[in-house]
Amino acid sequence: MKKFKELFKLFLTKEKALLILFIFILINISIYFVYQKSIYSQPGYFEAYPQSGLEFFYYLHCIGLNQFHFILLMLLIPNLVSYDFLSLYQNHTSHYIEIRIGKRNYYKNVFFINIIMSFFIVLIIETLVILSIHCFYNPLQFNAFDYPEFYYRTTQILSHHELRSLCFFVILTSAGYSLVSSLLFSLQVVISNKYIFRCFGVILGIFLVLLPAIIYYLVPISNATFLLQINNLVALGMENVRENPFYLSDWSLYGFAFMIYSFISYGAFQILLKWRKKYD
């Protein structure tokens, strides 16, 4: 545990804090412009629809309509730990750590540090976005009204209680980004240029959004391709342009997508570890 804490402190730098602050400022700038161009800014809209603040928060996560929030977070997550890890490796600085605690322990600890840091940073950013909307745009209001059985309501995708649904959504979204961050970490085995790797999160994110459309006609069960869409992890239930594959609930869809990406990420991590052991 002591070694884990020491490694964790290695990735806590002032430069990283400034980067997180810079990304958060960009997110707020994007929120302002998206709000001004949306129906939520129209005079009298909040008075007619008191839940417009809550709806606007979810609207920001709809990748098909608003890509800024997604792109900025995908730009951030490979630069939290993964970029530093790659830089330490290429500068041969990490060899001293590997000699001290062992390569496998070093890689495993940093892998989990990346997941933990990504989860909490995204969780904090999402929470601050909620506070920004509540304080500077439309105040958030909640109810527990039960809509008809087949009535789709974005604010109640995970629970009929809207505050509970919001909490679930923020936690699941943060966990989704942390899982994608772990996959990015493992893909250092194929992306060795650290300057390309800085922006690789955006490239991977766009690819995973489009993946179902790319391979839709290449697999026997076409609906299965939508289990791979990154939206299921970071924008659950936001698109609502088609039914969930195999009529899964949103909870089940997230669970299947999370398991699939967990296996892919863990497999890629093992390949990275074996590759570095073989060629170092």
Residue pairs with C-beta under 8 A, 6 or more apart in sequence:
3 101
3 105
3 109
4 109
4 113
7 97
7 106
7 109
7 110
7 113
8 113
8 117
10 84
11 80
11 81
11 84
11 110
11 113
11 117
16 79
16 80
16 84
19 76
19 79
20 76
20 121
20 125
23 72
23 73
23 75
23 76
23 125
24 125
24 128
26 72
27 68
27 69
27 72
27 73
27 125
27 129
28 132
30 68
30 69
30 72
31 60
31 69
31 129
31 132
31 133
31 137
34 59
34 60
34 66
34 68
35 41
35 56
35 137
38 56
38 59
39 45
40 46
40 52
40 53
40 55
40 56
40 59
40 137
40 138
41 137
45 52
46 52
46 53
46 138
46 139
49 55
50 141
51 140
51 141
51 142
51 143
51 155
51 162
52 138
53 133
53 134
53 137
53 138
53 139
53 140
53 141
54 140
54 141
54 142
54 155
54 162
54 166
55 154
55 155
56 133
56 137
56 138
57 129
57 130
57 133
57 140
57 166
58 154
58 155
58 169
58 238
59 65
59 66
60 66
60 69
60 129
61 69
61 70
61 173
61 234
61 235
61 238
62 235
62 238
62 239
63 70
63 209
63 231
63 234
63 235
63 238
63 239
64 239
64 241
69 129
70 205
70 234
70 235
71 202
71 205
73 122
73 125
73 177
73 234
74 180
74 201
74 202
74 204
74 205
75 199
75 201
75 202
76 121
76 201
77 118
77 122
77 177
77 178
77 180
77 181
77 184
77 201
78 181
78 184
78 185
78 197
78 198
78 200
78 201
79 198
79 201
80 114
80 117
80 118
80 121
80 181
81 110
81 113
81 114
81 117
81 118
81 181
81 185
82 114
82 181
82 184
82 185
82 188
82 197
83 194
83 197
83 198
85 94
85 110
85 114
85 185
85 188
86 188
86 192
86 194
86 197
87 194
88 94
88 97
89 188
89 276
90 192
90 194
94 106
97 106
98 106
101 109
103 273
103 276
103 277
103 280
104 273
107 269
107 272
107 273
107 276
110 185
111 182
111 185
111 186
111 269
114 181
114 182
114 185
115 178
115 179
115 181
115 182
116 178
118 177
118 178
118 181
118 182
119 174
119 175
119 177
119 178
120 174
122 173
122 174
122 177
122 178
123 170
123 171
123 174
126 170
126 173
126 174
127 170
130 140
130 166
130 170
133 140
134 140
142 161
142 162
142 163
142 166
143 162
144 160
144 161
144 162
145 160
146 160
147 153
147 156
152 240
154 237
154 238
154 240
155 162
155 165
155 166
156 162
156 165
157 165
157 169
157 236
157 237
157 250
158 164
158 165
158 168
158 169
158 172
158 236
158 237
158 250
158 251
159 165
159 168
169 236
172 233
172 236
172 254
173 233
173 234
173 235
173 236
175 233
175 258
176 230
176 232
176 233
176 234
176 236
176 254
176 258
177 233
177 234
179 233
179 258
179 261
179 262
179 265
180 201
180 204
180 205
180 208
180 230
180 233
180 234
180 261
181 201
182 265
182 269
183 204
183 261
183 264
183 265
183 268
184 200
184 201
184 204
185 265
185 269
186 265
186 268
186 269
186 271
186 272
187 200
187 204
187 268
188 197
188 272
189 268
189 271
189 272
189 275
191 197
191 200
205 230
208 228
208 229
208 230
209 229
209 230
209 231
211 225
211 228
211 229
211 230
212 225
212 226
212 228
212 229
215 225
216 222
216 225
219 225
223 245
223 246
224 245
226 232
226 242
226 244
226 245
227 245
227 253
227 256
227 257
227 260
228 257
228 260
229 257
231 238
231 239
232 253
232 254
232 256
232 257
233 254
233 257
233 258
233 261
236 250
236 253
236 254
237 250
244 250
244 252
244 253
245 253
248 256
